[in-house]
Amino acid sequence: METVVSGIRSTGNLHLGNYFGAIRNFIKMQHEHRCFFFIADLHALTTHPKSDQFKQSVRNVLVEYLAAGIDPKACTIYIQSDVPEISELYLLMNMVAYVGELERCTSFKEKIRKHPDNINAGLLTYPVLMAADIIIHKASKVPVGKDQEQHLEMARNFANRFNHLYGKEVFPEPYAYNFGEALVKVPGLDGSGKMGKSEGEGNAVFLNDSPEVIRKKVMKAVTDSGPSAPNQEKPEAIRNLFNLMELVSSKDTIEHFETQWDQCSIRYGDLKKQLAEDMVTFCAPLREKIAEIGANESYLNAVIEEGAAKARASARKTLDEVRAVIGFAR
């Protein structure tokens, strides 16, 4: 059984892209490996979130992951800032990270381009904190997307550099976890790309959206003037709608609209109404679960406390070894 670590963003709501992408794989993974899932609130501080909204946002994210199927008895789910050992390891690993390699990091260059008025040290050393998140539990597998592969490579470099500097194999090399299958790419409602909040609120259907909001979003989905010849290839925007149907609609429903497309008789209004109702039906039990868990303060507090205790026990063991290798006096 391998150790797997994955970070969870600490802001925003979960949408169908999250659910059909990473979350369903997390649910399976938690029963097959030693898994640590953390809500990355320390990372979020680089954007200077407002304190009155920050705590509630972190709590909301935890609620939605629990409602989606993450089981705190099968894995360790915790809030990053509840484990101070991570911050200490982050400090120690900064000593083996070089400014030049951090400045060359693609994500850092992108961040300072987009936010030139907020070039803080946390942005520069973001890969070091990410490395600490991973190696604090001696993880060998990390589920990451393409945009995080450079950070994972840097985590391997930092771990290997530390091992070499102190002459002991403290940290294993972490590698990308591919789930054994291709991840589902969930398209957005804007006609191109993938579903995501960064593309605009109207691009994504969130698990906690009300039926009215879902219907409104889907009815605004991008379409075209319709097919001009039988059996022609679908343009991207229309293909996206059919791909969404593959996730939430019945086989008969999909076949019905495929036939209408092939016969040039499709009415997009009917297709979108059906897709919206199927999304409403799919999200209903998740929305109810979110409300149920969100109202159970004692359960949430117990999950947070248990997750912190389990994560700290693992982290403390690693940090004690690190401190001994470095030569800190006791």
Phi, psi and omega in degrees: 000119181272158177267128182239134177235135176216136178272151178238128179301150187258004179230156176086167180258157179281141177239177184299330176297316176299315186296309183281346177271261188287318191299315180299327177286324176300318182300317178290315184299324186296341179263357184244342183222172173274102191251138173238117177244123183236146176271117194276069182285332177295319178300324183294340183294342179296339181261005178054059180293153179287130187298329183288341178255340189296310183299316180294324179297315179299317180296319179298318179297317178300314180302315185290324176293321177295317180295328181285343176130001175290127186253111181295348176274337182265340182218185173245114176244127188210166176267127187309315184289349177281355182240088184296341177299330178297316181295323179291318178294324175303315177299313183294322181286339174299336181286344178247010176255136184256143185303319182301315182290328178290321179292334179278352182299128183302316183293326178294315180297324178291319181296315183288337175289319182279330185230067183295344180268004181218059178266083183262163183298331178297325176295318181296317185263014178309316180296333179289318177295321177298320178297317179298320177304321185279308189280347178298333177253010181055045181290144175252343180231138180222116176289115180222154173270178181302325184288348181251001184296323179295320178298321180292322176298320178294322177299319177297318180298315180296317181296314180293323179295318178296314180302316181292317182299319184257003172068030179211139181278078180284316186249133171284162177279123178276137180234161181294139177258122185257009176067000180079000180203163180291137177289143176288127176264113183265118181286156176274182182266001185269004176098350179203166176069195182250162179291132180185145181296329182295341180273358182118144183303323183286349181281338189239146171257116184271150183301331184261008178295142176287159177305321181296318180294318179300313180300317181297316181296313184293322180294339177270000182302145183291133173226192177226200182276356178103167182291145181252354179210148180300142173060024180282161180291143181280138172291166188302315183300320180285321177300324178298318180296320178292324177295323176294321177298324179302334183273327189236348186255163179283161179299319180297320179297315181297315180297323179300312182284331174297317179296317178298321177298311183298330182266005180061030181244011185290141174243114186298328178300318179294318180299315183290324176298317180293317179299317180299316180294324178292323176293319177301314180296318181294318185280342186306308180294328177291319179296319178296320180294321178300315180295319181296311182291320181298334180272352184260082184297321182295320178294315180299315179298322179294319178298315180297315181292317180294319179297318179297318181296315180294317181293320181292325179298317178292314183294321182297320180299315179294315184294324176299320178293318179298314181296322180292320180295318179295323178108020177296137179287148178253000000 
